[in-house]
Amino acid sequence: MIPRLPQELAEHTLVFCHPRVVAAYAQTCRGAYALVYRSPDLYLWRTLFLDFPFDDPRLSRPPSESSTSGRSRSPPLSEVDWRTKLQRRVRAETIARRDGDRHEFLDVLFECIREAAPRTREPSHNLSWVTSVLTLDESPWIEGFLRLEQPPLSPFPRRLASDIERLRAHLALSLDHGVGAEAHEKLRALRRLSRAHVYDLRNYVSEAHWGPFTRDGDRVNWAHVNAIVTVIAMNLRDFGVHWPKEFKPHAIVQGLEACRPYSAPGTLKRSPLDWAGVEGQWMRIVCFCDYRDLIRFNNSGWDPAFFDDEYQEASRLLLLDLRLISVESDPAVVEKLPDPSRPPITFAGTMRGFNSDAVLHRAVRGTIRVMEDGNIRWSFVSIYNSHDQWSSEGVQIGGVCSAAGVVGAWSGARHDQGDPSGPFWLFKADEAQEAILRGLRRM
């Protein structure tokens, strides 16, 4: 019997089993239960967790990124509750197949996304698992719960509806390919509803900082963010080959892989002060309606049918060159922040159209800060003739420094009555993209 074997040999035998088998074995006798659940050694559950496989949660924040006290923020080995993490993920698989506590299900998925290992040549085990759970053939409820069945979400409690929208924003339609007539119609309906949300000027108010935030300004409005993601993703699908794959946001091309922390190009070589990876070359997609259409839509009752299947917005690609200006260092300020290890950053730079000499450089300045809900907020303005012209508010998708980038809304810097507004997506350019852009500039 295994309990009579040396503990090291017994544990080594159990690590080859599925966690459910290990849990069943623990019920066979007191010795088995003590071996599985009462051993002070972390070897068994740590090995089961990492061999499932999942990413090591200690790697989700690189040791090189130190806190204001100079200590690593990755949790030490003894502080990781390997057993609870693994049990929750196995239970989430059961919920996916049979339905169950959807709050717990989504919490587990977000934990996996948050703790995905920084970008390497290999795909993230966490994100591969999340994708496999969301595409289980024997889980028909997920199809309607997480994918094309946007509204009505009102039957769900507020937090659950917000988490569904948040997950959809991270997926960026990567699991919705529109195969078949019914799927195409659902995508079209989703696009109409998303446009109606994005171009509804009532959603841009001072209480929400003129961006995709709740009316108290402290949290992300994920319904708004998901609507922005959907509008831009569908617009780029319309362009097809006329909008090269290289100039699409990484999340649209890579799916959840783009949400990995520190996956944005160049961020592993950034300055230690630049925790947000702001310095470098960025690309920004901006969409907007004809101003007359925008006013007509807002004056005619905000009917989604206004944006029929033939309607087209304009979409523009802009280049930004950003540099870090300062990082908040006042201890009295830093200690009161939601995340003292990530103090507010001030940045500046320039922005211009990527292939037109007629589009002059605009100066850009802004800030990056961690919100009360833990999300990362970007705020910046573009400047023309020494005056603020356009204001932009966005939120980081995925982990810090993710390739997925920043999604948000732009509006007039003065926020006058009737100012236009629209969606944007900001993402870091990689070396291949920069090479293409240099070639375009020489043409």
Residue pairs with C-beta under 8 A, 6 or more apart in sequence:
1 31
2 10
2 13
2 14
2 25
2 32
2 35
3 10
3 29
3 31
3 32
3 35
4 31
5 13
7 35
7 39
7 41
8 43
10 35
11 35
11 39
11 41
11 43
11 44
11 47
14 22
14 25
14 35
14 36
14 44
14 48
15 44
15 47
15 48
15 51
17 25
19 48
19 52
19 86
19 87
19 90
20 90
22 36
22 44
22 48
23 36
23 87
25 32
25 36
26 32
26 33
26 35
26 36
26 37
27 33
35 44
36 44
37 83
42 77
42 78
42 80
42 82
45 82
45 83
45 86
46 77
46 80
46 82
48 82
48 86
49 82
49 85
49 86
50 56
52 86
52 89
52 125
52 129
53 125
54 85
54 86
54 89
54 112
54 125
54 126
54 129
55 115
55 116
55 117
55 124
55 125
55 126
56 117
57 75
57 80
57 85
57 115
58 74
58 75
58 76
58 77
58 80
59 74
59 117
59 118
60 74
60 114
60 115
60 116
60 117
60 118
60 261
60 399
61 73
61 74
61 261
62 74
62 118
62 262
62 268
63 72
63 74
64 272
65 72
65 73
65 272
65 275
66 72
66 73
66 272
66 341
67 73
67 340
67 341
68 334
68 340
68 341
68 343
73 341
85 111
88 104
88 107
88 108
88 111
89 108
89 112
89 129
91 104
91 108
92 104
92 105
92 108
92 109
92 133
93 133
94 100
95 101
95 102
95 104
95 105
96 105
96 133
96 134
96 136
96 139
96 142
97 136
97 138
97 139
99 141
102 145
102 160
103 159
103 160
103 163
106 160
106 163
106 164
106 167
107 163
109 130
109 133
109 134
109 167
110 163
110 166
110 167
112 126
112 127
112 129
112 130
113 126
113 127
113 130
113 170
113 256
113 259
113 398
113 399
114 399
115 126
116 124
116 126
116 127
116 259
116 260
116 261
116 399
117 124
117 125
117 126
117 260
118 260
118 261
118 262
118 263
118 268
119 260
119 262
119 263
119 268
119 403
123 257
124 256
124 257
124 260
127 256
127 257
127 259
127 260
130 256
131 175
131 255
131 256
133 139
134 142
134 146
134 171
134 175
135 175
136 142
143 149
145 164
146 164
146 167
146 168
146 171
147 168
147 175
147 176
148 176
148 183
148 186
148 187
148 190
149 186
150 168
150 190
150 193
150 194
150 226
150 230
151 193
153 161
153 164
153 165
153 223
154 161
156 164
161 223
162 222
162 223
163 222
165 222
165 223
165 225
165 226
166 220
166 222
166 225
166 226
168 226
168 229
168 230
169 222
169 225
169 226
169 229
169 397
169 407
170 251
170 256
170 259
170 397
170 398
170 404
171 255
171 256
172 229
172 233
172 249
172 251
172 252
172 255
172 258
172 397
172 404
173 229
173 230
173 233
173 234
173 252
174 251
174 252
174 254
174 255
174 256
175 255
176 183
176 187
177 183
178 184
178 186
178 187
187 234
188 309
190 230
191 230
191 231
191 234
191 307
192 304
192 305
192 307
192 308
193 227
193 304
194 226
194 227
194 228
194 230
194 231
194 234
195 227
195 231
195 304
195 307
195 311
195 313
196 297
196 302
196 303
196 304
196 306
196 307
197 203
197 223
197 224
197 227
198 224
198 227
198 228
198 231
198 409
198 422
198 423
199 289
199 294
199 297
199 298
199 307
199 421
199 422
200 297
200 298
200 302
201 294
201 298
201 418
201 421
202 298
202 302
203 224
204 210
204 211
204 409
204 411
204 415
204 421
205 215
206 415
207 215
207 216
207 217
208 214
208 215
208 217
208 221
209 217
209 379
209 393
210 391
210 393
210 409
210 411
210 415
210 421
211 379
211 392
211 393
211 394
211 395
211 408
211 409
212 220
212 221
212 224
212 225
212 228
212 393
212 394
212 395
212 407
212 408
212 409
213 219
213 220
213 221
213 224
213 377
213 393
213 395
214 220
214 221
218 371
218 372
218 373
219 371
219 372
219 373
219 375
220 371
220 373
220 375
220 395
224 409
225 395
225 397
225 407
225 408
227 423
228 407
228 408
228 409
228 423
228 424
228 425
229 251
229 397
229 407
229 425
231 287
231 313
231 423
232 249
232 252
232 285
232 287
232 315
232 407
232 423
232 424
232 425
233 252
235 287
235 313
235 315
236 243
236 248
236 252
236 285
236 315
238 312
239 315
243 315
244 436
245 253
246 432
246 433
246 436
247 283
247 317
247 433
249 258
249 285
249 404
249 405
249 425
249 427
250 258
250 263
250 264
250 403
250 404
250 405
250 427
251 258
251 259
251 397
251 398
251 403
251 404
251 405
251 427
254 403
256 398
257 263
257 403
258 397
258 398
258 402
258 403
258 404
258 405
259 397
259 398
259 399
259 402
259 403
259 404
260 398
260 399
260 402
260 403
261 398
261 399
261 400
261 401
261 402
262 268
262 277
262 399
262 400
262 401
262 402
263 398
263 399
263 401
263 402
263 403
263 404
264 277
264 401
264 402
264 403
264 405
264 427
264 428
265 280
265 403
265 428
265 429
265 430
265 431
266 277
266 280
266 428
266 430
267 277
267 401
267 428
270 277
270 279
270 401
271 279
271 324
273 324
273 327
274 324
274 345
275 341
275 342
275 345
275 400
275 401
276 342
276 345
276 368
276 376
276 396
276 400
276 401
277 400
277 401
277 428
278 322
278 323
278 324
278 345
278 347
278 368
279 322
279 323
279 324
279 347
280 321
280 322
280 428
280 429
281 319
281 320
281 321
281 428
281 429
281 433
281 434
281 437
282 319
282 320
282 321
282 322
282 405
282 426
282 427
282 428
282 429
283 317
283 318
283 319
283 320
283 354
283 426
283 427
283 428
283 429
283 433
284 317
284 318
284 319
284 320
284 351
284 424
284 425
284 426
284 427
285 315
285 316
285 317
285 318
285 424
285 425
286 315
286 316
286 318
286 410
286 422
286 423
286 424
287 313
287 314
287 315
287 316
287 422
287 423
287 424
288 294
288 313
288 314
288 420
288 422
289 297
289 313
289 314
289 420
289 422
290 314
291 420
293 306
293 311
294 420
295 418
296 306
297 303
297 306
297 307
300 306
313 422
316 353
317 353
317 354
318 351
318 352
318 353
318 354
319 351
319 352
319 353
319 354
319 429
319 437
320 349
320 350
320 351
320 364
320 426
321 349
321 350
321 351
322 347
322 348
322 349
322 364
323 347
323 348
323 349
324 345
324 346
324 347
325 346
325 347
325 348
325 365
326 345
326 346
327 343
327 344
327 345
327 346
328 334
328 343
328 344
328 345
329 343
333 343
334 340
334 343
337 343
337 344
337 369
337 370
338 370
338 371
338 372
338 374
339 370
339 374
342 370
342 376
342 400
344 367
344 368
344 369
345 367
345 368
345 369
346 365
346 366
346 367
347 365
347 366
347 367
347 368
347 380
348 363
348 364
348 365
348 366
349 363
349 364
349 365
350 361
350 362
350 363
350 364
351 361
351 362
351 363
351 364
351 382
352 359
352 360
352 361
352 362
353 359
354 437
354 440
355 440
355 441
355 443
362 382
362 383
362 384
362 389
363 382
363 383
364 380
364 381
364 382
364 383
365 380
365 381
365 383
366 378
366 379
366 380
366 381
366 392
367 378
367 379
367 380
368 376
368 377
368 378
368 379
369 376
369 377
369 379
370 376
370 377
371 377
371 395
375 395
375 396
376 395
376 396
376 400
377 393
377 394
377 395
377 396
378 392
378 393
378 394
378 395
378 396
378 406
378 408
378 426
379 391
379 392
379 393
379 394
380 391
380 392
381 388
381 389
381 390
381 391
381 392
381 413
382 388
382 389
382 390
382 392
382 413
383 389
387 413
388 413
388 414
389 412
389 413
390 410
390 411
390 412
390 413
391 410
391 411
391 412
391 413
391 415
392 408
392 409
392 410
392 411
392 424
393 408
393 409
394 406
394 407
394 408
394 409
394 424
394 426
395 406
395 407
395 408
396 402
396 404
396 405
396 406
397 404
397 405
397 406
397 407
398 404
403 427
403 428
404 427
405 425
405 426
405 427
405 428
406 425
406 426
406 427
407 423
407 424
407 425
407 426
408 423
408 424
408 426
409 421
409 422
409 423
409 424
410 421
410 422
410 423
410 424
411 419
411 420
411 421
412 419
412 420
412 421
429 437
